[in-house]
């Protein structure tokens, strides 16, 4: 993501977390300057564990914000 967020994230804040011995979900807010404007996105990261090791990670975020703020895509109406 270096060229998309050249200065990196200004802030990454974990705003909530839920979990047990098999996994954890982290709700995170990120703040950065993207190549096409402010990139302030919200994420959910889901980590699964086995024997004390991370075995999988899923990330959920706003695809629309990624496309418009990081890849310079335009939102157009479907006529």
Secondary structure, 3 states (H helix, E strand, C coil): CCCCCCCCEEEEEEEEEEEECCEEEEEEEEEEEECCEEEEEEEEEEEEEECCEEEEEEEEECHHHHHHHHCCCCCCCCC
